[in-house]
Amino acid sequence: MTALPSINTAATGANIIRLRRSVGLTVQDLQNIFGFSTPQAIYKWQRGTALPTLDNLIVLASVFGTTMDAIIVRNGQQRPVS
């Protein structure tokens, strides 16, 4: 039996930081894009203690100019998809 795929939340968080920086955005910029009253959700995504909802992943992919698959890092994956 093969293992089911799972998300590496810490690596996904690091990937969100990398992608955010690559497009020149700050956490506050993302907070404003999402209309969040505080940046806590974004910090949780970046720390890997929470994952963005599907709706938020769609927005992140658009803002970062990439796909949702390029944001998510699966367990066993060596590095993020470019």
GROMACS elastic network, one bead per residue, 0.5 to 0.9 nm:
[ bonds ]
;  ai    aj funct       b0    kb
    3     6     6  0.87622   500
    5    74     6  0.67966   500
    5    75     6  0.70435   500
    5    76     6  0.88213   500
    6    73     6  0.87267   500
    6    74     6  0.56516   500
    6    75     6  0.56923   500
    6    76     6  0.88408   500
    7    10     6  0.88646   500
    7    11     6  0.86166   500
    7    12     6  0.76315   500
    7    72     6  0.68990   500
    7    73     6  0.59246   500
    7    75     6  0.55425   500
    8    11     6  0.54973   500
    8    12     6  0.60432   500
    8    13     6  0.86168   500
    8    48     6  0.81611   500
    8    72     6  0.78181   500
    8    73     6  0.55898   500
    8    74     6  0.52156   500
    8    76     6  0.82839   500
    8    77     6  0.86161   500
    9    13     6  0.60377   500
    9    14     6  0.86136   500
    9    45     6  0.80207   500
    9    46     6  0.87888   500
    9    47     6  0.80990   500
    9    49     6  0.69735   500
    9    50     6  0.72985   500
    9    51     6  0.69398   500
    9    72     6  0.81427   500
    9    73     6  0.73903   500
    9    74     6  0.83176   500
    9    75     6  0.86883   500
   10    13     6  0.50938   500
   10    14     6  0.63214   500
   10    15     6  0.86021   500
   10    45     6  0.85566   500
   10    46     6  0.76597   500
   10    47     6  0.62767   500
   10    49     6  0.74794   500
   10    73     6  0.87112   500
   11    14     6  0.50073   500
   11    15     6  0.60761   500
   11    16     6  0.86285   500
   11    46     6  0.89351   500
   11    47     6  0.89459   500
   11    48     6  0.72991   500
   11    72     6  0.81952   500
   11    73     6  0.60472   500
   11    74     6  0.83479   500
   11    75     6  0.87216   500
   11    79     6  0.82960   500
   11    80     6  0.81432   500
   12    16     6  0.62045   500
   12    17     6  0.87217   500
   12    45     6  0.79453   500
   12    46     6  0.76081   500
   12    47     6  0.88497   500
   12    48     6  0.67535   500
   12    51     6  0.82851   500
   12    71     6  0.64305   500
   12    72     6  0.52512   500
   12    73     6  0.50056   500
   12    74     6  0.80418   500
   12    80     6  0.80501   500
   13    16     6  0.50503   500
   13    17     6  0.64054   500
   13    18     6  0.87023   500
   13    43     6  0.87825   500
   13    44     6  0.81051   500
   13    45     6  0.53315   500
   13    47     6  0.55024   500
   13    49     6  0.83602   500
   13    50     6  0.86210   500
   13    51     6  0.80268   500
   13    71     6  0.87111   500
   13    72     6  0.85696   500
   13    73     6  0.88081   500
   14    17     6  0.51157   500
   14    18     6  0.62314   500
   14    19     6  0.86580   500
   14    45     6  0.87641   500
   14    46     6  0.59814   500
   14    47     6  0.73394   500
   14    48     6  0.77535   500
   15    19     6  0.60438   500
   15    20     6  0.83843   500
   15    46     6  0.79912   500
   15    70     6  0.86377   500
   15    71     6  0.62860   500
   15    72     6  0.77229   500
   15    73     6  0.77368   500
   15    80     6  0.68789   500
   16    19     6  0.51517   500
   16    20     6  0.59119   500
   16    21     6  0.84770   500
   16    45     6  0.75508   500
   16    46     6  0.61507   500
   16    60     6  0.86021   500
   16    71     6  0.64746   500
   16    72     6  0.85627   500
   17    20     6  0.51104   500
   17    21     6  0.61300   500
   17    22     6  0.85102   500
   17    27     6  0.89776   500
   17    45     6  0.89628   500
   17    46     6  0.60732   500
   18    21     6  0.52846   500
   18    22     6  0.60875   500
   18    23     6  0.88934   500
   19    23     6  0.65009   500
   19    24     6  0.87053   500
   19    25     6  0.89257   500
   19    64     6  0.63208   500
   19    71     6  0.79874   500
   20    23     6  0.55642   500
   20    24     6  0.64070   500
   20    25     6  0.54427   500
   20    26     6  0.70500   500
   20    27     6  0.80687   500
   20    30     6  0.84641   500
   20    60     6  0.88889   500
   20    63     6  0.86677   500
   20    64     6  0.67811   500
   21    25     6  0.57405   500
   21    26     6  0.71893   500
   22    25     6  0.77661   500
   22    64     6  0.81693   500
   23    63     6  0.83002   500
   23    64     6  0.63967   500
   23    65     6  0.85275   500
   25    28     6  0.79966   500
   25    29     6  0.57621   500
   25    30     6  0.70280   500
   26    30     6  0.65631   500
   26    31     6  0.86371   500
   27    30     6  0.51786   500
   27    31     6  0.61604   500
   27    32     6  0.87112   500
   27    39     6  0.68346   500
   27    42     6  0.68844   500
   27    43     6  0.77829   500
   28    32     6  0.61965   500
   28    33     6  0.85924   500
   28    38     6  0.87280   500
   28    39     6  0.67293   500
   29    32     6  0.51884   500
   29    33     6  0.62472   500
   29    34     6  0.87497   500
   30    34     6  0.61465   500
   30    35     6  0.82965   500
   30    36     6  0.85656   500
   30    39     6  0.81451   500
   30    42     6  0.76205   500
   30    60     6  0.86925   500
   30    63     6  0.89093   500
   31    34     6  0.53267   500
   31    35     6  0.58734   500
   31    36     6  0.52179   500
   31    37     6  0.74214   500
   31    38     6  0.69368   500
   31    39     6  0.55380   500
   31    40     6  0.88984   500
   31    41     6  0.86699   500
   31    42     6  0.72869   500
   32    36     6  0.64863   500
   32    37     6  0.83228   500
   32    39     6  0.89495   500
   33    36     6  0.79795   500
   33    59     6  0.88871   500
   33    63     6  0.88831   500
   34    56     6  0.80180   500
   34    59     6  0.82750   500
   35    38     6  0.87882   500
   36    39     6  0.66426   500
   36    40     6  0.87017   500
   36    41     6  0.82437   500
   37    40     6  0.89214   500
   38    41     6  0.76350   500
   38    42     6  0.88008   500
   39    42     6  0.54708   500
   39    43     6  0.63933   500
   39    44     6  0.88248   500
   40    43     6  0.51106   500
   40    44     6  0.61725   500
   40    45     6  0.86952   500
   41    44     6  0.50468   500
   41    45     6  0.62721   500
   41    46     6  0.86843   500
   41    50     6  0.77214   500
   41    51     6  0.87322   500
   41    52     6  0.80477   500
   42    45     6  0.50594   500
   42    46     6  0.62230   500
   42    47     6  0.86535   500
   42    50     6  0.88922   500
   42    52     6  0.82112   500
   43    46     6  0.50127   500
   43    47     6  0.61090   500
   43    48     6  0.84785   500
   43    49     6  0.87073   500
   43    50     6  0.89221   500
   44    47     6  0.51050   500
   44    48     6  0.60087   500
   44    49     6  0.51845   500
   44    50     6  0.53082   500
   44    51     6  0.75671   500
   44    52     6  0.89762   500
   45    48     6  0.51022   500
   45    49     6  0.62753   500
   45    50     6  0.51037   500
   45    51     6  0.52614   500
   45    52     6  0.64110   500
   46    49     6  0.78162   500
   46    50     6  0.82509   500
   46    51     6  0.86470   500
   47    50     6  0.77056   500
   48    51     6  0.68236   500
   51    57     6  0.87779   500
   52    55     6  0.78377   500
   52    56     6  0.55132   500
   52    57     6  0.57844   500
   52    60     6  0.88143   500
   53    56     6  0.51052   500
   53    57     6  0.61111   500
   53    58     6  0.86891   500
   54    58     6  0.63318   500
   54    59     6  0.88230   500
   54    68     6  0.89282   500
   55    58     6  0.52439   500
   55    59     6  0.65906   500
   55    60     6  0.88347   500
   56    59     6  0.50501   500
   56    60     6  0.61066   500
   56    61     6  0.85621   500
   57    61     6  0.60338   500
   57    62     6  0.85280   500
   57    67     6  0.88590   500
   57    68     6  0.61101   500
   57    71     6  0.80621   500
   58    61     6  0.52239   500
   58    62     6  0.63386   500
   58    63     6  0.87187   500
   58    67     6  0.79911   500
   58    68     6  0.64924   500
   59    62     6  0.51058   500
   59    63     6  0.60909   500
   59    64     6  0.84734   500
   60    63     6  0.50376   500
   60    64     6  0.58844   500
   60    65     6  0.82304   500
   60    66     6  0.83335   500
   60    67     6  0.86287   500
   60    68     6  0.77491   500
   60    71     6  0.83119   500
   61    64     6  0.51518   500
   61    65     6  0.58022   500
   61    67     6  0.50404   500
   61    68     6  0.53901   500
   61    69     6  0.87076   500
   61    70     6  0.81260   500
   61    71     6  0.72363   500
   62    65     6  0.50119   500
   62    66     6  0.63707   500
   62    67     6  0.74784   500
   62    68     6  0.87574   500
   63    66     6  0.79066   500
   64    67     6  0.83073   500
   66    69     6  0.83190   500
   66    70     6  0.64742   500
   66    71     6  0.77944   500
   66    82     6  0.86840   500
   67    70     6  0.52123   500
   67    71     6  0.67962   500
   68    71     6  0.51672   500
   68    72     6  0.64222   500
   69    72     6  0.53550   500
   69    73     6  0.77549   500
   69    80     6  0.88937   500
   69    81     6  0.74681   500
   70    73     6  0.74908   500
   70    80     6  0.63393   500
   70    82     6  0.63412   500
   71    80     6  0.72083   500
   71    81     6  0.77593   500
   72    80     6  0.74755   500
   72    81     6  0.85452   500
   73    76     6  0.86235   500
   73    77     6  0.65350   500
   73    78     6  0.86361   500
   73    79     6  0.73513   500
   73    80     6  0.57538   500
   73    81     6  0.78763   500
   74    77     6  0.54303   500
   74    78     6  0.87498   500
   74    80     6  0.85265   500
   75    78     6  0.83488   500
   76    79     6  0.89768   500
   77    80     6  0.72973   500
   77    81     6  0.88534   500
   79    82     6  0.87737   500
